[in-house]
């Protein structure tokens, strides 16, 4: 699990290996990640964009940038949360992800809410 707070925006992530969608012989490992974004601050903020840095065990790095998350640009009022689940496909049984969400307050001020690094790994490789 990862957990980070930036300017009152808490981002937590939990991961799961999806064995039924993976094909290890074909070097395809699928991981789901569930993200919870909570506004613990005193002002509303809208998630505008996402930036992910994905690394596998062989040193390959992929960067993903885009508008919103799962088709949404949620507005989080103080005390509100937004949750979603997505997935990542790696060529190795272990890797990591980290990144940020570009947030915008009602007054127009923008900032990047950090997504702390988290591990993507088959359960038996976590030790």
C-alpha positions as CSV (number, residue, x, y, z in Angstrom):
1,X,0.0,0.0,0.0
2,X,1.1,3.5,-0.6
3,X,0.0,6.7,1.1
4,X,0.8,10.3,0.5
5,X,-0.7,13.7,1.4
6,X,-0.1,16.9,-0.6
7,X,-1.8,20.2,0.3
8,X,-4.6,18.2,2.1
9,X,-5.1,15.7,-0.7
10,X,-4.5,12.1,0.5
11,X,-3.8,9.4,-2.1
12,X,-3.8,5.8,-1.0
13,X,-3.2,2.8,-3.3
14,X,-3.7,-0.9,-2.9
15,X,-2.7,-3.5,-5.4
16,X,-3.7,-7.0,-6.4
17,X,-2.2,-9.5,-8.9
18,X,-4.7,-10.7,-11.4
19,X,-3.6,-14.3,-12.1
20,X,-6.7,-15.0,-14.3
21,X,-5.7,-12.3,-16.7
22,X,-1.9,-12.9,-16.6
23,X,0.1,-15.3,-18.8
24,X,3.5,-15.7,-17.2
25,X,4.8,-17.9,-20.1
26,X,4.1,-15.0,-22.4
27,X,5.7,-12.5,-20.1
28,X,2.3,-10.9,-19.3
29,X,1.6,-10.0,-15.7
30,X,-1.5,-8.0,-14.9
31,X,-2.0,-6.0,-11.7
32,X,-5.0,-4.1,-10.5
33,X,-4.6,-1.0,-8.4
34,X,-7.3,0.6,-6.3
35,X,-6.9,4.3,-5.7
36,X,-8.6,6.4,-3.0
37,X,-8.3,10.2,-3.2
38,X,-9.5,12.1,-0.1
39,X,-9.7,15.8,0.4
40,X,-8.6,16.4,4.0
41,X,-8.1,20.1,3.3
42,X,-10.4,23.1,3.7
43,X,-11.0,23.9,0.0
44,X,-12.5,22.0,-2.9
45,X,-10.1,20.7,-5.5
46,X,-10.7,19.1,-8.9
47,X,-8.5,16.4,-10.4
48,X,-7.5,17.6,-13.8
49,X,-4.8,15.2,-15.1
50,X,-2.7,12.2,-14.1
51,X,0.9,11.3,-14.5
52,X,2.2,7.8,-13.9
53,X,5.7,6.4,-14.0
54,X,5.7,2.7,-14.4
55,X,8.9,0.6,-13.9
56,X,9.4,-3.2,-14.5
57,X,12.1,-5.4,-13.0
58,X,14.3,-5.1,-16.1
59,X,14.5,-1.3,-15.9
60,X,12.0,-0.4,-18.5
61,X,10.2,2.8,-17.7
62,X,6.9,4.0,-19.2
63,X,5.3,7.4,-18.5
64,X,1.6,7.8,-18.9
65,X,-0.1,11.2,-18.9
66,X,-3.8,12.0,-19.5
67,X,-6.9,13.8,-18.6
68,X,-8.7,12.8,-15.5
69,X,-9.0,9.2,-14.2
70,X,-11.2,6.5,-15.7
71,X,-13.1,9.1,-17.7
72,X,-13.7,11.4,-14.7
73,X,-12.3,14.7,-13.4
74,X,-13.8,14.5,-9.9
75,X,-14.4,17.6,-7.8
76,X,-13.6,16.8,-4.2
77,X,-15.1,19.0,-1.6
78,X,-13.6,19.0,1.9
79,X,-14.1,15.6,3.5
80,X,-15.1,13.9,0.2
81,X,-13.3,10.9,-1.4
82,X,-13.2,9.4,-4.9
83,X,-12.2,5.8,-5.5
84,X,-11.4,3.9,-8.7
85,X,-9.8,0.8,-9.9
86,X,-7.5,0.4,-12.9
87,X,-4.8,-2.0,-14.0
88,X,-1.3,-2.2,-15.3
89,X,0.4,-4.9,-17.5
90,X,4.1,-5.7,-17.0
91,X,6.5,-8.0,-18.8
92,X,8.1,-9.0,-15.5
93,X,6.5,-10.4,-12.3
94,X,7.6,-7.4,-10.3
95,X,7.6,-3.6,-10.8
96,X,6.5,-0.3,-9.4
97,X,4.4,2.7,-10.1
98,X,4.4,6.3,-8.8
99,X,3.1,9.6,-10.0
100,X,0.9,12.6,-9.4
101,X,-2.5,14.1,-10.0
102,X,-2.7,17.7,-11.1
103,X,-5.3,19.3,-8.9
104,X,-7.0,22.7,-9.3
105,X,-8.7,24.6,-6.4
106,X,-11.8,26.7,-6.9
107,X,-9.6,29.9,-6.9
108,X,-7.7,28.5,-9.9
109,X,-4.5,27.5,-8.0
110,X,-3.0,24.3,-9.3
111,X,-0.7,21.8,-7.6
112,X,0.5,18.2,-8.0
113,X,-0.8,15.7,-5.5
114,X,1.8,13.0,-5.1
115,X,1.1,9.3,-5.5
116,X,3.8,7.5,-3.4
117,X,5.6,4.6,-5.1
118,X,4.0,1.2,-4.7
119,X,5.1,-2.3,-5.6
120,X,3.4,-4.5,-8.2
121,X,4.4,-8.0,-7.5
122,X,3.2,-11.6,-7.5
123,X,2.3,-12.5,-3.9
124,X,5.2,-15.0,-3.5
125,X,7.8,-12.3,-4.6
126,X,6.8,-9.8,-1.9
127,X,9.2,-11.2,0.8
